[in-house]
Amino acid sequence: MSFLLALIARLFEVDPAIIGEIAAGDTTALRRLYDRLGPRVRAVAARALGNASDADDVVQETFVEVWHRAHTFDPSRGSVVSWVTMLGHRRAIDRLRRRGTRPTAGAGAPTPEAPDADSPHETAEQRQARARIAAALAELPAEQRQAIELMYFEGMSQSEAAAHLGAALGTFKSRVRAAMGRLGSLLDELAPEAGR
């Protein structure tokens, strides 16, 4: 299971140095970060807002905020991915408050971006690993897949994800353990050397 967590984390990690480049005014670095994390922020916003146009606006607002606040990023408080996702989530919630509505959830809400969105900055190995994870996720029962998606692709804590799904925390943790065990087996089956 620790291999799986490390693989998922490696696929979504972003070098914190990119934030320093952005703080120094490097627009190319901002574009690279946007290419890498834009789909994730859009998925979080679309899930909360239930509206693609509003989600696109939130993505733009989020990266403008990243541009202006890059100097405030503190890597000791969390990863680049968590920070940018949190900024996007806050923007989406602010938009909901202005509308006077609650976040959407459940049926009809857009699903988060699958971990197969190609980025021009990914290596072939990263793309293959991403495709393996997407295939393995597709094999999970829906409640286990939702648990993993909320935690790893939307950045929710276990408590937040359990509340979002209306599940008891213990039940949610059991789903995550079962999902991680099943994902480990599926990823072993889908490994390139397994096909030889």
Backbone bond lengths (Angstrom), bond angles and torsions (degrees), N, CA, C in turn:
res aa  C-N    CA-C-N  psi(-1)  N-CA   C-N-CA  omega(-1)  CA-C   N-CA-C  phi
1 M - - - 1.452 - - 1.529 110.67 -
2 S 1.322 118.62 -35.58 1.459 119.63 -179.92 1.524 110.81 -66.16
3 F 1.346 117.87 -31.73 1.464 120.77 175.70 1.516 109.73 -61.69
4 L 1.327 116.98 -43.54 1.463 121.93 -179.09 1.521 110.59 -63.46
5 L 1.321 117.01 -45.77 1.466 120.21 178.01 1.520 110.95 -60.63
6 A 1.328 116.17 -41.65 1.466 119.84 179.39 1.529 110.55 -65.07
7 L 1.336 117.46 -40.40 1.458 120.97 179.37 1.522 111.15 -64.36
8 I 1.312 116.99 -46.15 1.463 120.70 179.04 1.530 109.80 -62.42
9 A 1.317 116.62 -45.76 1.465 119.55 -179.66 1.526 111.00 -62.14
10 R 1.336 117.31 -41.62 1.458 120.75 -179.12 1.527 111.48 -63.72
11 L 1.318 116.72 -37.43 1.464 119.91 -179.39 1.519 112.12 -66.29
12 F 1.315 117.44 -29.12 1.455 120.37 -175.53 1.516 113.70 -107.66
13 E 1.328 117.72 0.03 1.460 118.46 -178.57 1.528 110.26 -72.47
14 V 1.283 114.39 151.13 1.461 122.45 177.16 1.520 106.46 -132.08
15 D 1.314 116.95 132.49 1.459 121.64 -179.61 1.527 109.29 -62.55
16 P 1.335 117.76 122.48 1.468 120.27 -179.13 1.530 113.56 -59.04
17 A 1.316 117.84 -19.44 1.469 120.74 179.78 1.526 111.31 -60.69
18 I 1.332 117.35 -25.45 1.464 120.11 -179.03 1.529 110.73 -62.76
19 I 1.322 117.31 -32.01 1.460 120.47 179.37 1.523 109.98 -68.93
20 G 1.324 117.16 -37.19 1.461 120.69 174.94 1.522 111.34 -62.80
21 E 1.328 116.27 -39.05 1.467 120.37 177.64 1.526 110.42 -64.10
22 I 1.338 115.80 -41.34 1.468 120.24 179.01 1.526 109.80 -65.62
23 A 1.325 116.77 -43.61 1.471 120.85 179.09 1.528 110.97 -60.13
24 A 1.336 116.52 -29.39 1.463 121.32 179.24 1.531 111.99 -83.54
25 G 1.351 116.55 1.69 1.459 119.65 176.19 1.514 115.34 94.18
26 D 1.334 118.50 16.32 1.464 122.26 -178.91 1.533 110.30 -82.12
27 T 1.331 116.40 103.23 1.469 120.65 -178.74 1.527 111.77 -70.20
28 T 1.322 117.74 -27.11 1.467 120.54 177.26 1.528 109.93 -65.50
29 A 1.319 116.60 -39.94 1.469 120.74 177.88 1.528 109.77 -63.89
30 L 1.329 117.04 -40.69 1.465 119.58 177.68 1.525 110.31 -61.81
31 R 1.324 117.17 -41.94 1.471 120.91 179.29 1.521 110.81 -63.31
32 R 1.345 117.42 -40.97 1.473 120.52 178.19 1.526 110.53 -62.58
33 L 1.337 116.32 -42.86 1.463 120.02 179.11 1.524 110.34 -65.16
34 Y 1.329 116.33 -41.10 1.468 121.16 178.09 1.535 109.86 -60.74
35 D 1.326 117.06 -45.78 1.471 120.56 179.30 1.516 111.24 -60.34
36 R 1.316 116.17 -36.73 1.456 121.13 -176.10 1.529 112.90 -79.13
37 L 1.336 116.55 -42.76 1.464 119.51 -172.00 1.526 114.59 -110.04
38 G 1.326 117.78 -9.74 1.464 120.43 179.32 1.526 113.11 -53.29
39 P 1.355 118.52 -48.20 1.471 118.92 179.30 1.524 113.61 -60.35
40 R 1.320 116.26 -35.72 1.475 119.96 179.34 1.530 110.24 -67.57
41 V 1.330 116.95 -45.71 1.465 120.67 179.49 1.530 109.38 -63.15
42 R 1.324 116.81 -40.41 1.465 120.15 179.18 1.531 110.77 -62.64
43 A 1.327 117.20 -41.05 1.467 120.74 179.05 1.526 110.91 -62.40
44 V 1.324 116.73 -43.62 1.468 120.89 178.80 1.529 109.74 -62.67
45 A 1.332 116.71 -46.04 1.468 120.77 -178.73 1.521 111.36 -66.96
46 A 1.324 117.56 -41.73 1.458 120.66 -179.76 1.523 111.05 -64.61
47 R 1.324 116.09 -37.72 1.470 120.36 178.47 1.529 109.51 -63.82
48 A 1.306 117.51 -42.58 1.468 121.16 -177.70 1.524 111.99 -74.49
49 L 1.334 116.40 -40.05 1.465 120.17 -171.23 1.528 113.92 -94.08
50 G 1.331 116.80 -27.29 1.456 119.49 -178.25 1.524 113.32 68.44
51 N 1.323 116.84 21.14 1.459 120.96 -175.12 1.523 108.19 -145.24
52 A 1.343 117.17 117.72 1.467 121.41 -175.51 1.527 112.18 -63.44
53 S 1.316 116.98 -39.95 1.463 120.20 -178.59 1.533 110.68 -64.55
54 D 1.323 116.66 -44.88 1.462 120.25 177.30 1.528 110.73 -64.16
55 A 1.335 116.62 -38.26 1.467 120.26 179.41 1.527 110.07 -63.23
56 D 1.323 117.45 -41.04 1.468 120.66 177.56 1.531 110.70 -62.23
57 D 1.322 116.27 -40.04 1.468 120.09 177.64 1.530 110.78 -62.78
58 V 1.321 115.85 -41.44 1.461 120.35 179.89 1.527 110.63 -63.05
59 V 1.337 116.76 -39.72 1.467 119.65 178.26 1.528 109.74 -59.99
60 Q 1.325 116.58 -47.12 1.465 120.05 179.76 1.527 110.99 -61.31
61 E 1.320 116.72 -46.63 1.462 120.80 179.85 1.533 111.20 -61.48
62 T 1.325 116.24 -38.30 1.461 120.73 -178.90 1.522 110.92 -62.95
63 F 1.331 116.80 -45.40 1.461 118.80 -176.95 1.525 112.31 -75.93
64 V 1.313 117.66 -23.76 1.464 119.70 169.95 1.526 108.56 -66.86
65 E 1.328 115.78 -41.58 1.467 119.77 177.85 1.527 111.07 -64.58
66 V 1.329 117.11 -40.79 1.470 120.27 176.33 1.528 109.33 -58.02
67 W 1.332 116.86 -44.06 1.464 121.37 179.53 1.535 111.56 -58.51
68 H 1.324 115.40 -45.10 1.464 120.04 -176.78 1.522 113.83 -79.39
69 R 1.338 117.15 -26.68 1.470 119.83 -174.47 1.521 113.70 -111.13
70 A 1.321 118.33 10.49 1.467 120.42 -177.43 1.533 111.67 -54.95
71 H 1.316 116.90 -35.11 1.474 120.59 -179.38 1.530 112.44 -65.67
72 T 1.344 118.14 -15.49 1.469 120.58 -179.36 1.526 112.79 -92.37
73 F 1.337 117.60 -7.72 1.465 120.65 -178.00 1.521 110.38 -63.05
74 D 1.341 115.84 131.97 1.463 122.09 179.80 1.532 108.55 -122.74
75 P 1.340 118.40 104.08 1.467 120.34 -177.03 1.526 113.69 -62.47
76 S 1.320 118.34 -18.20 1.465 119.59 178.22 1.533 111.32 -74.13
77 R 1.337 117.08 -15.72 1.471 120.70 -179.05 1.523 112.77 -96.08
78 G 1.344 117.53 -8.40 1.453 120.33 179.34 1.514 111.56 157.87
79 S 1.315 115.52 174.93 1.457 121.11 -177.00 1.525 111.13 -81.22
80 V 1.316 115.62 166.36 1.462 121.52 175.31 1.528 109.44 -59.53
81 V 1.327 116.05 -43.44 1.467 120.69 -178.98 1.527 110.31 -59.87
82 S 1.313 117.23 -46.67 1.471 120.82 179.90 1.522 111.24 -62.92
83 W 1.330 116.52 -42.97 1.460 120.92 -178.22 1.526 111.27 -63.08
84 V 1.324 116.65 -49.34 1.469 119.91 -178.58 1.526 110.36 -66.41
85 T 1.323 117.54 -40.54 1.467 120.83 178.28 1.521 110.74 -62.90
86 M 1.330 116.53 -41.77 1.464 121.13 178.59 1.533 110.60 -62.82
87 L 1.339 117.13 -41.98 1.464 119.83 177.64 1.528 110.42 -60.95
88 G 1.319 117.14 -43.31 1.466 121.11 178.68 1.522 112.18 -63.83
89 H 1.328 115.58 -42.60 1.467 120.03 179.22 1.521 110.44 -62.52
90 R 1.323 116.81 -44.10 1.474 120.12 178.68 1.525 111.33 -61.45
91 R 1.332 116.21 -41.47 1.471 120.13 177.94 1.526 110.67 -61.15
92 A 1.317 116.73 -42.48 1.468 120.49 179.86 1.527 110.67 -64.55
93 I 1.322 117.35 -43.25 1.468 121.07 179.62 1.529 110.41 -65.36
94 D 1.332 116.84 -40.16 1.470 119.81 176.57 1.529 110.83 -59.90
95 R 1.318 116.05 -40.97 1.471 120.46 178.99 1.527 110.26 -64.56
96 L 1.331 116.82 -40.14 1.468 120.26 177.47 1.528 110.91 -63.47
97 R 1.307 116.58 -42.09 1.471 120.28 179.94 1.527 110.81 -62.17
98 R 1.331 115.75 -40.72 1.466 118.96 178.07 1.524 110.76 -64.17
99 R 1.319 116.60 -34.55 1.468 121.28 177.52 1.518 111.60 -76.50
100 G 1.326 116.66 -23.21 1.455 120.40 -176.94 1.513 112.73 78.59
101 T 1.344 116.93 29.60 1.463 120.97 179.46 1.513 110.09 -121.73
102 R 1.329 114.19 169.19 1.464 120.90 178.19 1.521 109.40 -99.82
103 P 1.352 116.89 159.48 1.468 119.56 176.92 1.516 111.28 -60.09
104 T 1.328 115.53 145.51 1.461 120.05 176.25 1.508 108.55 -84.17
105 A 1.323 116.47 152.88 1.455 121.47 176.66 1.509 108.74 -157.44
106 G 1.325 114.70 161.40 1.453 119.68 175.17 1.506 113.24 78.21
107 A 1.330 116.33 -146.74 1.455 122.09 -174.24 1.517 111.45 -57.93
108 G 1.299 113.85 136.06 1.451 120.32 177.51 1.508 114.24 87.76
109 A 1.311 118.23 -15.29 1.462 119.99 178.68 1.515 108.72 -77.74
110 P 1.319 117.49 140.94 1.449 119.62 179.38 1.518 110.83 -60.66
111 T 1.311 116.33 145.78 1.450 119.92 178.15 1.515 109.41 -85.69
112 P 1.314 117.73 153.82 1.454 118.96 -179.74 1.519 111.35 -65.18
113 E 1.321 114.60 157.81 1.457 119.88 178.33 1.525 108.63 -59.25
114 A 1.308 115.43 131.27 1.455 120.47 176.30 1.524 108.91 -68.30
115 P 1.317 117.15 155.76 1.448 119.03 -177.44 1.521 112.49 -78.56
116 D 1.350 117.20 39.52 1.452 118.55 -178.82 1.523 112.10 -124.94
117 A 1.318 117.35 11.41 1.452 120.12 -179.72 1.527 108.85 -74.32
118 D 1.332 116.11 114.80 1.458 120.66 -177.32 1.510 111.11 -68.08
119 S 1.290 115.19 143.14 1.454 122.85 173.66 1.521 106.89 -122.68
120 P 1.316 117.98 140.90 1.460 118.55 179.90 1.522 112.95 -64.53
121 H 1.326 117.73 -12.44 1.458 121.41 -178.04 1.524 112.84 -95.54
122 E 1.334 117.56 1.26 1.445 121.08 179.75 1.525 111.13 -86.50
123 T 1.304 115.50 148.54 1.453 120.03 174.40 1.529 108.53 -83.36
124 A 1.311 115.66 166.18 1.472 119.84 177.17 1.524 110.40 -60.42
125 E 1.329 116.64 -38.59 1.467 120.63 178.84 1.531 110.80 -62.70
126 Q 1.333 117.48 -41.71 1.462 120.64 178.72 1.525 110.77 -65.30
127 R 1.330 117.71 -40.22 1.469 120.46 178.23 1.521 110.98 -63.78
128 Q 1.346 116.48 -41.26 1.464 119.88 178.41 1.529 110.93 -64.57
129 A 1.325 116.53 -42.94 1.473 120.05 179.11 1.520 110.34 -64.61
130 R 1.320 116.77 -40.10 1.469 121.64 178.30 1.529 110.26 -61.80
131 A 1.331 116.41 -43.52 1.475 120.81 179.15 1.526 110.56 -64.90
132 R 1.334 117.50 -38.62 1.468 120.55 177.33 1.520 111.09 -62.99
133 I 1.322 116.93 -42.80 1.465 120.37 179.61 1.521 110.20 -64.70
134 A 1.331 117.67 -43.02 1.467 120.60 179.30 1.524 110.57 -61.11
135 A 1.338 117.07 -42.82 1.469 120.79 179.52 1.525 110.67 -65.08
136 A 1.339 116.48 -41.11 1.461 120.17 179.40 1.525 110.95 -66.62
137 L 1.333 117.34 -42.06 1.468 120.73 178.33 1.518 111.62 -59.92
138 A 1.324 116.12 -38.07 1.466 120.73 -178.67 1.527 111.86 -64.43
139 E 1.332 117.27 -22.15 1.463 121.81 -179.53 1.533 113.45 -85.08
140 L 1.321 117.07 -13.05 1.467 120.41 -177.83 1.522 111.48 -75.33
141 P 1.328 117.42 151.41 1.467 119.74 170.01 1.534 109.15 -59.87
142 A 1.315 117.28 150.24 1.468 122.26 -173.61 1.529 113.01 -54.15
143 E 1.333 118.72 -43.66 1.466 119.73 -176.26 1.529 111.51 -67.84
144 Q 1.328 117.50 -33.42 1.466 120.08 176.71 1.533 110.43 -72.88
145 R 1.331 116.65 -41.92 1.463 120.43 179.05 1.532 110.51 -61.33
146 Q 1.335 116.83 -43.08 1.468 120.35 178.53 1.520 111.19 -59.47
147 A 1.311 116.46 -41.97 1.467 120.70 -179.48 1.525 110.58 -60.26
148 I 1.323 116.65 -46.82 1.465 121.04 -179.90 1.528 110.47 -66.05
149 E 1.321 117.28 -43.78 1.469 121.00 -179.00 1.528 111.39 -60.74
150 L 1.328 116.49 -44.14 1.461 119.33 -178.92 1.526 111.72 -64.39
151 M 1.329 116.12 -39.37 1.460 118.86 -177.76 1.522 112.58 -77.58
152 Y 1.317 117.75 -46.34 1.457 119.71 -170.76 1.515 114.37 -95.45
153 F 1.322 118.19 -25.66 1.454 119.48 -177.67 1.514 112.38 -105.77
154 E 1.339 116.90 -20.20 1.464 119.76 176.61 1.515 111.95 -112.11
155 G 1.326 116.84 -4.49 1.456 120.88 173.21 1.515 115.75 73.82
156 M 1.330 118.21 19.71 1.467 120.32 179.43 1.522 110.68 -79.24
157 S 1.324 115.63 150.56 1.458 120.37 171.52 1.526 107.76 -75.48
158 Q 1.333 117.04 169.32 1.463 119.38 177.96 1.528 110.89 -61.57
159 S 1.316 117.39 -40.40 1.466 120.47 179.88 1.526 111.23 -64.00
160 E 1.339 116.66 -44.33 1.466 120.49 179.62 1.525 111.12 -63.90
161 A 1.339 116.20 -44.38 1.459 120.09 -178.59 1.525 111.11 -66.05
162 A 1.334 117.18 -40.61 1.468 120.32 178.21 1.522 110.22 -61.56
163 A 1.327 116.90 -44.64 1.466 120.75 178.66 1.527 110.55 -63.89
164 H 1.316 116.94 -41.11 1.463 121.68 179.80 1.532 110.81 -59.66
165 L 1.335 116.05 -38.84 1.463 120.96 -178.61 1.527 112.71 -88.09
166 G 1.334 116.43 -6.92 1.463 119.98 -178.77 1.519 112.33 71.07
167 A 1.325 116.07 30.88 1.467 121.02 -179.04 1.518 109.77 -110.66
168 A 1.312 116.15 151.30 1.465 120.47 173.49 1.527 107.93 -65.03
169 L 1.320 116.72 147.38 1.457 120.81 -177.14 1.530 111.45 -58.81
170 G 1.325 117.48 -42.51 1.469 120.95 178.87 1.523 111.73 -61.69
171 T 1.322 116.81 -41.88 1.465 121.68 177.62 1.519 109.91 -63.33
172 F 1.318 115.92 -43.80 1.452 120.53 179.88 1.524 110.71 -61.45
173 K 1.340 116.83 -45.59 1.466 120.62 179.77 1.524 111.02 -61.71
174 S 1.331 117.17 -36.89 1.471 120.65 176.82 1.521 110.49 -63.70
175 R 1.337 116.64 -40.76 1.469 120.43 177.70 1.524 110.68 -62.21
176 V 1.322 115.98 -42.36 1.466 119.63 -179.05 1.526 110.11 -64.97
177 R 1.340 117.48 -45.04 1.473 120.45 178.97 1.526 110.28 -59.83
178 A 1.330 116.80 -45.69 1.463 120.13 179.49 1.525 110.83 -63.37
179 A 1.320 116.24 -41.77 1.465 120.52 -179.39 1.522 110.66 -64.44
180 M 1.329 117.38 -43.78 1.460 120.08 -178.69 1.529 110.92 -65.43
181 G 1.329 116.75 -39.25 1.463 119.75 176.82 1.515 111.30 -63.10
182 R 1.324 115.76 -45.16 1.474 120.65 179.64 1.526 110.55 -66.33
183 L 1.320 117.51 -41.45 1.466 120.27 178.20 1.523 111.13 -61.26
184 G 1.329 116.90 -41.37 1.463 119.98 178.07 1.519 111.48 -58.12
185 S 1.334 116.56 -45.40 1.469 120.57 178.60 1.521 111.27 -64.55
186 L 1.330 115.89 -44.80 1.464 119.81 -179.36 1.519 111.71 -63.53
187 L 1.335 116.97 -41.19 1.466 119.94 179.42 1.522 111.20 -65.97
188 D 1.338 117.18 -35.37 1.463 119.59 175.07 1.521 110.21 -62.65
189 E 1.341 116.53 -43.17 1.466 120.55 179.55 1.536 111.54 -64.96
190 L 1.350 116.02 -34.95 1.453 120.40 -176.61 1.529 113.98 -88.53
191 A 1.347 116.06 -1.07 1.467 119.70 -178.85 1.519 110.18 -61.68
192 P 1.329 118.08 142.40 1.457 121.02 -178.67 1.525 113.69 -53.13
193 E 1.339 117.69 -39.52 1.465 119.35 -178.75 1.518 112.25 -71.15
194 A 1.362 118.07 -18.35 1.463 120.84 179.01 1.520 111.29 -69.69
195 G 1.322 116.86 -25.23 1.464 120.33 -178.83 1.505 113.50 -82.32
196 R 1.305 118.96 -3.85 1.472 121.44 -177.40 1.493 111.85 -84.29
